[in-house]
Amino acid sequence: MERVRFLWQSIKNFKEMGTVIRSSPAMCRNMVQYIDSRNDLIIVELGAGDGVITKYILDKMSKDAKLFVFEINPELCEVIASIKDDRLILINDGAQYMESILLKYEIETVDTIISAIPFLVLPENLTKEILNISKKILKSGGNFIQMHYVKNISKMYKAIYGNVEINYVALNIPPGYVFRCVKKEV
């Protein structure tokens, strides 16, 4: 049922979703491999879709960690809400508001950000706003992880973070990339 809902929402809202296929287990594992379960206590997920990556994040997190999940689609939020885990805090709002929303929870910095936002279909100014806010709220040494289906967008991440590591994930439909940026010490 989750797959059907995801497909329907993807077709209905392609500009918002950027795909019609859920991420494969290989893509999900690649996305969460950088989570340090001992030190990453505040994790943010952007563009959670139906929660397929969310479940992998929760499996990798420590029992003391918190996961703030941002998803703008209300119907997909209903699917994510069915994940019963006290560490998950679901926010039905845009990633551009994450800083002010996290401050309401008294959180100024986060350890890791994992994103599946389809930046290629968003307006450029919104993409840059979200990426700059992400960098601002990440702790020094924190990871920003992003999935994409094209490699040539890596220049944008390098311009913002000063670095980008790219992993190719062949076992995904379509094959894709996981970009990892590390916020450098200030």
C-alpha positions in Angstrom: 0.0 0.0 0.0 2.9 2.4 0.8 4.3 1.8 -2.6 1.0 2.5 -4.3 0.5 5.7 -2.4 4.1 6.8 -3.1 3.6 6.1 -6.9 0.3 8.0 -6.9 1.7 11.0 -5.1 4.8 10.9 -7.4 2.6 11.0 -10.5 0.3 13.7 -9.1 3.1 15.9 -7.7 6.2 15.1 -9.8 7.7 18.6 -9.5 7.5 18.2 -5.7 8.7 14.6 -5.6 11.2 14.4 -8.5 10.8 10.6 -9.0 8.1 7.9 -9.4 10.2 5.1 -7.8 11.1 4.6 -4.2 14.7 4.4 -3.2 16.2 0.9 -3.3 17.7 -0.8 -0.2 21.1 -0.2 -1.8 20.4 3.6 -2.1 19.0 3.7 1.5 22.1 1.9 2.9 24.4 4.2 1.0 22.5 7.3 2.4 22.8 6.2 6.1 26.3 4.8 6.1 27.7 8.1 7.4 25.6 8.2 10.5 27.7 7.8 13.6 25.3 6.1 16.0 27.5 7.1 19.0 27.8 10.8 18.2 24.9 11.8 15.9 22.1 12.6 18.3 20.2 15.1 16.2 19.5 14.1 12.6 17.4 15.8 10.1 15.8 14.2 7.0 14.6 16.5 4.2 12.1 15.3 1.7 11.2 12.0 3.4 8.6 10.8 0.8 6.9 7.8 2.3 9.6 7.1 4.8 11.6 4.4 3.0 14.9 6.1 3.9 13.5 7.2 7.3 13.3 3.6 8.4 17.0 3.0 7.6 17.9 6.1 9.5 16.0 5.0 12.5 17.7 1.6 12.4 21.1 3.2 12.3 20.5 5.8 15.0 21.2 5.3 18.7 18.2 5.0 21.1 19.0 8.5 22.5 19.0 10.2 19.1 16.2 12.3 17.6 15.2 12.4 13.9 13.4 15.5 12.6 11.6 14.5 9.4 10.5 17.3 7.0 8.0 16.4 4.3 5.7 18.8 2.6 3.2 16.4 1.2 0.3 15.8 3.7 -0.6 12.4 2.3 2.9 11.1 2.5 3.1 12.5 6.1 0.2 10.2 6.9 2.3 7.3 5.7 5.3 8.4 7.7 3.1 8.9 10.8 2.4 5.2 10.8 6.1 4.6 11.7 5.9 4.1 15.5 9.1 5.4 17.0 9.4 7.9 19.8 12.7 9.2 18.3 10.9 10.5 15.1 9.5 14.0 15.0 7.4 14.5 11.8 7.1 18.0 10.5 4.7 18.7 7.6 6.5 21.8 6.3 9.2 22.9 3.9 12.9 22.5 4.5 13.4 26.2 4.1 11.7 26.6 7.5 13.9 24.0 9.3 16.0 26.5 11.2 13.1 28.3 12.8 11.2 25.0 13.5 14.2 23.4 15.1 14.7 26.5 17.3 11.2 25.8 18.7 12.6 22.5 19.9 15.7 24.4 21.3 18.0 22.9 18.7 20.5 25.2 17.1 22.8 22.7 15.5 22.4 19.2 14.0 24.8 16.4 13.6 23.7 15.0 10.2 21.3 16.0 7.4 20.0 13.4 4.9 18.1 14.8 2.0 16.2 13.4 -0.9 14.8 16.8 -2.0 14.7 16.9 -5.8 16.7 20.1 -6.1 16.8 19.9 -9.9 13.1 20.6 -10.1 13.0 23.4 -7.5 13.6 27.0 -8.3 17.3 27.8 -8.0 16.8 30.4 -5.2 14.9 27.9 -3.1 17.5 25.3 -3.6 20.3 27.7 -2.5 18.3 28.9 0.5 17.8 25.3 1.7 21.4 24.3 1.2 22.7 27.5 2.9 20.4 26.9 5.9 21.5 23.3 6.0 25.2 24.4 6.2 24.4 27.0 8.8 22.7 24.6 11.2 25.2 21.7 10.7 27.8 21.3 13.4 31.4 21.5 12.4 32.4 18.1 11.0 28.7 17.3 10.4 27.5 15.5 7.2 25.1 16.7 4.6 24.0 13.7 2.5 22.0 14.2 -0.7 20.8 11.7 -3.3 20.6 12.6 -7.0 20.2 10.9 -10.4 22.7 13.1 -12.1 26.4 13.7 -11.2 26.9 17.1 -12.8 25.1 19.0 -10.0 28.0 18.3 -7.7 29.6 21.7 -8.4 26.8 23.4 -6.5 27.5 21.4 -3.3 31.3 22.0 -3.7 30.6 25.7 -4.0 28.7 25.8 -0.7 30.6 23.2 1.4 34.0 23.4 -0.3 34.0 19.6 -0.7 31.9 16.8 -2.1 32.4 13.0 -2.1 30.3 11.2 -4.7 29.2 7.5 -4.5 27.6 5.8 -7.5 24.7 3.5 -6.6 24.0 1.1 -9.5 21.4 -0.9 -7.7 18.7 1.7 -7.8 16.0 2.5 -10.5 17.3 4.7 -12.0 20.9 4.3 -10.9 21.9 7.3 -8.8 24.5 9.1 -6.7 24.9 9.9 -3.1 26.7 13.2 -2.4 28.4 13.7 1.0 29.6 17.1 2.1 31.3 17.7 5.4 31.0 21.1 7.1 34.6 22.2 7.7 35.7 23.5 11.0 35.3 27.3 11.2 
